[in-house]
Amino acid sequence: MRASALIVVAALVTAPAAARADELIEAGHPVEVAGGYVLDVDGDGLRVRQGARRAPLTIAGGRPASHATVEVARHGAAVTLRFMPTCWDVSETFSPDQLEARLAHATGVALRRRDPDGALAELTRAHALDPGFAPAAADLARALIAAGRLDEAAAALPIADPVARLVAATIDPTLAPLRDHPSMSAARAATPGGAALGPTGIGVTAAGDLVVREALGSHGACWSVDALRVLDGQTLRERARIPLVGQADFDGDGCDARRPHTAAGRRRIRARQALADQVLTALGTVPAAGELATGETDWTRHVRKLRFAAADLGLVIGADGAARWFRHGVLLAEHGPGTAPAAGDGLITEPRAVLLPDQRRAILEVNTTSCEWNEESLVVAIPAP
């Protein structure tokens, strides 16, 4: 069965009751919706068009490719679009104003160089039509920066978290004029820190957030995508991500070349690292005071045993993710299943654990497989006795 047929079958199974089964957007089969907008697929994927105007259309952040099939469900003037990008369906609902916002955004982007005033007007209109459409808001902020209207640009920037704002303004040259804007000062530490994460590989910002390095591998190749992650010090929710190394930086699959990175890739990596260093310094980052565990895994029982020699503590993680602390064979504390990633969650790396005595917890990092063998990094905290 062709991939597109599989997408159609899965979409029909999960379609809302209001959907008509014959309303499917695919190559050669456009669908007209309220407002005279036409949804169809070109060589680059899903788009919306009206007359000569056209714009790419994403669903839940992903643009269906030219071979994809998208299901349409109507709800009055609004339309819900659904497709399966990987292992599950995603959907998004659009009003006529939201579709018009995509067209205005595309027009504004196209006008940026030859007609800055016209671009600013179109981007302003796109943002007014759909304030939640982040690409239009971001490009509006850039247009306002170019016009010297920094206060308005800072207000339009679709990033709420102060740390994420500071990171964006540091690593994105188009946002560089906002680096010293008062809206960025909330995340900047009173006393600058440093760029080193230290022997534990974890940094702590002046605000108490954690900085960890992430390396996501590619199965069947030798490259990895590396980044720094700034995590909320309490919840470990990701606040910002700072890219360091990308797939395009490698020479082919990175396996056979004498030097895995191309010359241009090495230059890009050095430039990104320099920007990352600026971010860590601005956040007041210092190396975390703690101890890196040694460990081994019993693969027959999927039990992971970690040892913190200086603290004289052992941590055993069961196949179900339960965590137990020991000293000299005596159980000190126990935390139930799911405290750590369980063996059945697709673990593909040995756990990396750091005991932070002043925080009374261990930070455990492990990579797992997700949909279609994509790799993701999990970071959890385990309370220490």
C-alpha positions as CSV (number, residue, x, y, z in Angstrom):
1,M,0.0,0.0,0.0
2,R,1.4,3.4,-0.9
3,A,2.3,5.8,1.9
4,S,-0.3,8.3,0.8
5,A,-3.0,5.6,1.0
6,L,-1.9,4.8,4.5
7,I,-2.2,8.5,5.4
8,V,-5.8,8.6,4.0
9,V,-6.9,5.5,5.9
10,A,-5.5,6.7,9.2
11,A,-7.0,10.2,8.7
12,L,-10.4,8.8,8.0
13,V,-10.4,6.6,11.1
14,T,-9.8,9.6,13.3
15,A,-11.8,12.2,11.4
16,P,-14.4,14.4,13.1
17,A,-18.0,13.5,12.5
18,A,-18.5,16.7,10.5
19,A,-15.8,15.7,7.9
20,R,-16.8,14.7,4.4
21,A,-14.8,11.7,3.3
22,D,-14.5,13.0,-0.3
23,E,-12.8,16.3,0.9
24,L,-9.1,15.3,0.7
25,I,-6.4,17.6,-0.5
26,E,-3.7,15.9,-2.6
27,A,-1.8,16.5,-5.7
28,G,-4.2,17.5,-8.5
29,H,-7.2,17.7,-6.1
30,P,-7.5,21.3,-4.6
31,V,-10.3,22.2,-2.2
32,E,-12.0,25.6,-2.0
33,V,-13.0,26.8,1.5
34,A,-14.9,29.8,2.9
35,G,-13.7,33.2,1.7
36,G,-12.7,32.0,-1.7
37,Y,-9.4,30.5,-0.5
38,V,-8.1,27.4,-2.3
39,L,-6.0,24.8,-0.5
40,D,-3.8,22.6,-2.7
41,V,-0.4,20.9,-2.9
42,D,2.4,22.1,-5.1
43,G,6.0,20.8,-5.5
44,D,6.9,22.1,-2.1
45,G,3.9,20.9,-0.2
46,L,0.6,22.3,1.2
47,R,-0.3,25.9,0.4
48,V,-3.2,28.4,0.5
49,R,-3.9,30.6,-2.5
50,Q,-6.3,33.2,-3.6
51,G,-5.9,34.6,-7.1
52,A,-2.2,35.2,-7.7
53,R,-1.4,35.2,-4.0
54,R,-0.1,32.1,-2.4
55,A,1.6,31.0,0.8
56,P,2.9,27.8,2.4
57,L,0.6,26.3,4.9
58,T,1.7,24.4,8.0
59,I,-0.4,22.2,10.2
60,A,0.6,22.0,13.9
61,G,4.1,23.4,12.8
62,G,4.7,20.9,10.0
63,R,4.1,21.4,6.3
64,P,2.6,18.4,4.5
65,A,4.9,17.3,1.7
66,S,3.9,17.2,-2.0
67,H,3.0,13.5,-1.7
68,A,0.9,13.8,1.4
69,T,-2.8,13.7,1.7
70,V,-4.6,16.1,3.9
71,E,-8.2,15.6,5.2
72,V,-10.5,18.6,5.4
73,A,-13.4,19.0,7.9
74,R,-15.6,22.1,7.7
75,H,-17.1,23.9,10.8
76,G,-19.1,26.8,9.5
77,A,-16.6,29.2,8.0
78,A,-13.7,27.5,9.7
79,V,-11.8,24.5,8.4
80,T,-9.9,21.8,10.2
81,L,-6.9,20.2,8.4
82,R,-5.5,16.9,9.4
83,F,-2.5,14.8,8.2
84,M,-0.1,12.2,9.5
85,P,3.5,13.5,9.4
86,T,5.1,10.5,11.2
87,C,3.4,8.1,13.5
88,W,0.2,9.9,14.5
89,D,-2.3,12.4,13.1
90,V,-2.0,16.2,13.8
91,S,-4.6,18.8,13.1
92,E,-5.2,22.5,13.2
93,T,-8.2,24.7,12.6
94,F,-8.2,27.8,10.5
95,S,-10.6,30.7,10.1
96,P,-10.7,32.8,6.9
97,D,-8.8,35.5,8.8
98,Q,-6.1,33.0,9.7
99,L,-5.7,31.9,6.1
100,E,-5.6,35.5,5.0
101,A,-2.9,36.1,7.6
102,R,-0.7,33.4,5.9
103,L,-1.1,35.2,2.6
104,A,-0.3,38.6,4.1
105,H,2.7,37.2,5.8
106,A,4.1,35.7,2.6
107,T,3.5,39.0,0.8
108,G,5.3,40.9,3.5
109,V,8.3,38.6,3.5
110,A,8.5,38.9,-0.3
111,L,8.5,42.7,-0.1
112,R,11.2,43.1,2.6
113,R,14.0,44.1,0.3
114,R,12.4,46.1,-2.4
115,D,9.6,47.8,-0.4
116,P,10.3,47.9,3.4
117,D,7.2,50.1,4.1
118,G,4.9,47.8,2.2
119,A,6.4,44.7,3.9
120,L,5.8,46.3,7.3
121,A,2.2,47.1,6.4
122,E,1.5,43.5,5.3
123,L,3.3,42.0,8.3
124,T,1.3,44.3,10.6
125,R,-1.9,43.2,9.0
126,A,-0.9,39.5,9.2
127,H,-0.2,39.9,12.9
128,A,-3.5,41.7,13.5
129,L,-5.5,39.0,11.7
130,D,-3.8,36.2,13.7
131,P,-1.8,37.3,16.7
132,G,-1.0,33.7,17.5
133,F,0.8,33.0,14.2
134,A,4.3,33.1,15.5
135,P,6.2,33.4,12.1
136,A,4.3,36.6,11.2
137,A,5.0,38.0,14.7
138,A,8.7,37.2,14.4
139,D,9.0,38.7,11.0
140,L,7.0,41.8,12.1
141,A,9.5,42.2,14.9
142,R,12.4,42.1,12.4
143,A,10.7,44.6,10.2
144,L,10.2,46.9,13.2
145,I,13.8,46.5,14.1
146,A,14.8,47.6,10.6
147,A,12.6,50.6,11.0
148,G,14.3,51.5,14.3
149,R,11.2,50.9,16.3
150,L,12.8,48.7,19.0
151,D,10.1,49.0,21.7
152,E,7.4,47.9,19.3
153,A,9.7,45.1,18.0
154,A,10.3,43.8,21.5
155,A,6.5,43.8,22.2
156,A,5.8,41.9,18.9
157,L,8.5,39.2,19.4
158,P,6.5,36.0,19.9
159,I,8.7,34.7,22.8
160,A,7.4,35.2,26.3
161,D,10.1,33.5,28.4
162,P,12.9,36.0,29.4
163,V,15.6,33.4,29.0
164,A,14.4,32.3,25.6
165,R,14.2,36.0,24.5
166,L,17.8,36.6,25.6
167,V,18.9,33.5,23.8
168,A,17.1,34.4,20.6
169,A,18.5,38.0,20.6
170,T,22.0,36.6,21.1
171,I,22.1,33.8,18.5
172,D,19.9,35.4,15.8
173,P,21.7,38.3,14.1
174,T,18.4,39.7,12.8
175,L,17.4,40.3,16.5
176,A,20.8,41.6,17.6
177,P,19.6,45.2,18.1
178,L,17.3,43.9,20.9
179,R,20.1,42.5,23.0
180,D,20.3,45.6,25.2
181,H,16.6,46.3,25.2
182,P,15.1,46.5,28.8
183,S,12.9,43.5,28.0
184,M,16.1,41.3,27.8
185,S,17.5,42.4,31.2
186,A,15.2,40.2,33.2
187,A,17.3,37.1,32.4
188,R,20.7,38.8,32.4
189,A,22.6,38.1,35.6
190,A,23.9,41.0,37.7
191,T,27.3,39.3,37.8
192,P,28.5,37.7,34.6
193,G,29.3,34.0,34.7
194,G,31.4,31.8,32.5
195,A,31.0,29.4,29.6
196,A,32.5,26.2,31.2
197,L,30.1,23.6,32.5
198,G,32.8,21.9,34.5
199,P,33.5,18.2,35.1
200,T,29.9,17.4,35.9
201,G,28.8,18.7,32.5
202,I,26.0,20.7,34.1
203,G,26.0,24.5,34.6
204,V,23.8,26.5,37.1
205,T,22.7,30.0,36.1
206,A,22.4,32.8,38.6
207,A,18.6,32.2,38.6
208,G,19.1,28.6,39.5
209,D,18.3,27.1,36.1
210,L,20.4,24.1,34.8
211,V,22.4,24.1,31.6
212,V,23.0,20.6,30.0
213,R,24.4,19.5,26.7
214,E,22.3,17.3,24.4
215,A,23.6,15.1,21.6
216,L,21.0,13.4,19.4
217,G,22.4,10.7,17.2
218,S,21.4,9.5,13.8
219,H,20.8,5.7,13.4
220,G,22.7,4.4,10.4
221,A,25.1,7.4,10.3
222,C,27.9,8.8,12.6
223,W,26.7,12.4,13.0
224,S,24.8,13.9,15.9
225,V,23.0,17.2,16.5
226,D,24.4,18.9,19.5
227,A,22.8,21.7,21.5
228,L,22.8,23.3,24.9
229,R,19.5,23.3,26.8
230,V,18.6,25.7,29.6
231,L,16.2,23.9,31.9
232,D,14.0,25.4,34.6
233,G,15.8,24.7,37.9
234,Q,12.7,23.2,39.6
235,T,10.6,21.5,36.9
236,L,13.4,20.8,34.3
237,R,11.1,22.2,31.7
238,E,13.1,23.5,28.7
239,R,13.3,27.2,28.7
240,A,15.7,27.7,25.7
241,R,17.9,25.7,23.3
242,I,21.2,26.9,21.9
243,P,22.3,25.0,18.8
244,L,25.9,24.0,18.5
245,V,26.3,21.3,15.8
246,G,24.0,20.4,13.0
247,Q,23.8,17.6,10.4
248,A,24.9,20.0,7.6
249,D,28.2,20.5,9.5
250,F,29.4,16.9,8.8
251,D,31.2,15.5,5.8
252,G,28.6,13.1,4.4
253,D,27.5,10.7,7.1
254,G,30.5,11.6,9.3
255,C,31.7,8.0,9.3
256,D,34.5,7.8,6.7
257,A,36.0,11.2,6.5
258,R,39.4,11.8,8.1
259,R,37.8,14.8,9.8
260,P,34.1,14.4,10.4
261,H,33.2,18.0,9.9
262,T,33.7,20.0,6.7
263,A,35.8,23.2,6.8
264,A,32.7,25.3,6.6
265,G,31.0,23.2,9.2
266,R,33.9,23.8,11.6
267,R,33.6,27.5,11.1
268,R,29.9,27.4,11.8
269,I,30.4,25.3,14.9
270,R,33.0,27.8,16.3
271,A,30.7,30.7,15.6
272,R,27.8,29.0,17.4
273,Q,30.0,28.0,20.3
274,A,31.1,31.7,20.7
275,L,27.4,32.8,20.8
276,A,26.6,30.0,23.3
277,D,29.5,31.3,25.5
278,Q,27.9,34.8,25.4
279,V,24.6,33.4,26.5
280,L,26.1,31.4,29.4
281,T,28.1,34.4,30.5
282,A,25.1,36.6,30.4
283,L,23.0,34.1,32.5
284,G,25.7,34.1,35.2
285,T,26.5,30.4,34.7
286,V,28.9,28.5,36.9
287,P,29.8,24.8,36.9
288,A,27.5,22.7,39.1
289,A,29.1,21.5,42.3
290,G,28.6,17.7,42.3
291,E,29.8,14.3,41.5
292,L,29.5,12.3,38.2
293,A,28.4,8.7,38.7
294,T,30.1,5.6,37.5
295,G,27.8,2.8,36.6
296,E,26.9,-0.4,34.8
297,T,23.7,-1.9,33.3
298,D,22.5,-5.5,33.9
299,W,20.8,-5.9,30.4
300,T,19.3,-9.3,31.4
301,R,17.1,-7.5,34.0
302,H,17.4,-4.0,32.6
303,V,18.6,-2.7,36.0
304,R,21.0,0.3,36.0
305,K,23.5,0.5,38.9
306,L,25.1,3.9,39.6
307,R,27.8,4.7,42.1
308,F,28.7,8.0,43.7
309,A,32.0,7.1,45.4
310,A,32.7,10.5,47.1
311,A,29.2,10.5,48.6
312,D,29.4,6.8,49.4
313,L,26.0,6.3,47.8
314,G,24.6,3.8,45.3
315,L,21.6,4.4,43.1
316,V,19.7,1.5,41.5
317,I,17.2,2.1,38.8
318,G,14.8,-0.8,38.0
319,A,13.3,-1.8,34.7
320,D,10.1,0.0,35.7
321,G,12.0,3.3,36.4
322,A,11.8,2.9,40.2
323,A,14.9,4.5,42.0
324,R,16.4,3.2,45.2
325,W,19.3,4.7,47.1
326,F,21.7,2.5,49.1
327,R,24.7,2.9,51.4
328,H,26.7,-0.3,52.2
329,G,23.7,-2.4,51.1
330,V,21.2,-0.6,53.3
331,L,18.2,0.9,51.6
332,L,18.1,4.6,52.4
333,A,15.2,5.9,50.2
334,E,12.9,4.5,47.5
335,H,11.0,6.3,44.7
336,G,8.3,4.5,42.8
337,P,8.0,3.4,39.2
338,G,8.4,6.1,36.6
339,T,10.8,8.2,38.6
340,A,13.4,7.5,36.0
341,P,12.9,6.4,32.3
342,A,11.8,2.8,32.3
343,A,13.6,0.1,30.3
344,G,10.6,-0.3,28.0
345,D,10.8,3.4,27.0
346,G,13.3,2.7,24.2
347,L,16.5,3.5,26.1
348,I,19.5,3.7,23.8
349,T,22.3,5.2,26.0
350,E,23.7,4.5,29.3
351,P,22.4,6.9,31.9
352,R,24.5,9.9,32.8
353,A,23.9,10.9,36.4
354,V,25.2,13.8,38.5
355,L,24.7,14.1,42.2
356,L,24.1,17.7,43.3
357,P,24.5,17.5,47.1
358,D,23.4,21.2,47.7
359,Q,20.2,20.5,45.8
360,R,19.6,17.1,47.4
361,R,19.0,15.4,44.1
362,A,20.6,13.6,41.2
363,I,20.1,14.8,37.7
364,L,19.9,11.8,35.2
365,E,20.2,12.2,31.5
366,V,19.4,9.4,29.0
367,N,18.6,9.2,25.3
368,T,15.6,7.3,24.1
369,T,14.0,6.4,20.8
370,S,10.7,7.8,19.8
371,C,8.6,7.7,16.6
372,E,10.4,6.3,13.6
373,W,13.5,5.8,15.6
374,N,14.1,9.5,16.1
375,E,16.2,10.1,19.2
376,E,15.3,12.4,22.1
377,S,17.0,13.3,25.4
378,L,15.2,12.9,28.7
379,V,16.4,14.8,31.8
380,V,14.9,13.8,35.2
381,A,15.6,14.7,38.8
382,I,15.8,12.0,41.5
383,P,15.5,13.2,45.1
384,A,18.6,12.2,47.1
385,P,18.6,11.1,50.8
